[in-house]
Amino acid sequence: MIDLHSHVLPGVDDGPPTIEGSLEILEAAAEDGIARIAATPHVRDDYPTEPATMERLVDEVNAAAREEGIPVEVLPGGELALGHAIVLDDETLRRFGLGGNPSLLLLEFPYSGWPLDLRDLVFRLETRGYRVVLAHPERNADVQADPEQLRPIVDAGVYVQLTAASVDGRLGRASASASSALLDAGLAHLIASDAHAPAIRAIGMSAAAEAVGDEALARWLTHDVPAALLAGTTPPPRPAQRRRLRLRRN
């Protein structure tokens, strides 16, 4: 599996404070079947991460993982707040490219309220040559109330990332139901851990894949689409969903 959203870097945001914590996440990722994981530190007002800091920490964590024999490759990236993404210059955006793809950006969907300028923001980034992945919209109350609100954005070419802990129910009934609705409607494209620590925000990719209840669809969400996005190619067609999700309810 390929995990394109995590907070594995130490001491830069609300992820692990030390590199030991980073290695604990990577050990859990390896046990969960993940081969590559994107480090996507927050880039926003409370965590104004610089690309040079992210790049240095990616190198340090990769070196520590190799020394410990942990077979997981850490890729560069950033989770960009909507307001930050549109004002950053192209050199900075390319350095924060998701998984090292300089034309792919992970944008943080807000947890409350619908961003009224979202379509315009996406269009402006597209005209600058970027493709957009929206992080965890299923955790937003407006999306939970009406998942179809995302359809115009998806139709415009945006990819939607669900958090593993939402899909398998660890983040509660509302996020689980929204994940199910988005998948049933064809409005979600990949699952990622959004791991912050080996706890409730832990990896859990395999549990989420199992909760999908369809092996082909789970592979598309956890490997096929992420791999294509990293390579800068168009993802393969979504396999037909043969059964509804089996979500664990809290």
Phi, psi and omega in degrees: 000157178237126184250112185258023176203111177204160176242067188267345183284143185275138168068021183246333178212222181265021173274205183294141180284338184229165180291336175299319176296323176300316181292326176298318177296317181293324176297317177296322179297316179298317179295333181275354178095020180266131179260327180226140181221130179274129172277116185234070179298151177300142172232094184199182188302316183279342176226078184280066183297136175264148181300324180296323177295314178301313183297318179297316181291324175301315179297317182294317181291319177299317179296318179294321179295318178298319180297325180272357179073029179270117188275054178232128178268128177267126181256155178285169178162190177193149173256105191265127170297147185305314182294328179286319185302320186284340182259348179287146179285166186296324179299316180293316180300317180297323179290333175270007182307136187295123179069013183093359174276109187292349180252015182237126184239137173262116181254137181277113176285134183294153180281342179218146179079146177267123179291106187297332182264016186300312182298319179295319180297316179297317179299317180295322176291321178298320179293340175270001174099019183250148168257150189240135168247126177267126182273130170043050176294340180295348180267359180270132185298324179294319178291320178300323180286329183207082182301335182295346176302334182281346188301314179300326179290316178296318178298334179277359175109006179278142175261142183249128179252127175262146176278135182306318182290340171285315185298319184265006171095358182293337180261015173105168186295319185295315179293322178295315180296319179294320177300314179300316181295318181294320178291317179299327182273358182073027184251017177225147190233337180206153175249137177221162188281325191052036184294133174246334183194162176283065181212222182300327178266031184281191186295281174064023181293320181293323177295320178294319178299319178296321181295332178301325174080012181212113188298318182294316179294320179298319179294321178300319183285330187251351179223305190296311180292311178304319180297317179295318180296320177297322182280351181075025180247167178285129179299153177294161179302148178290129177293150178297133179280121187272341182206162179285161180296146172254086184270135176281126181265136177273000000 
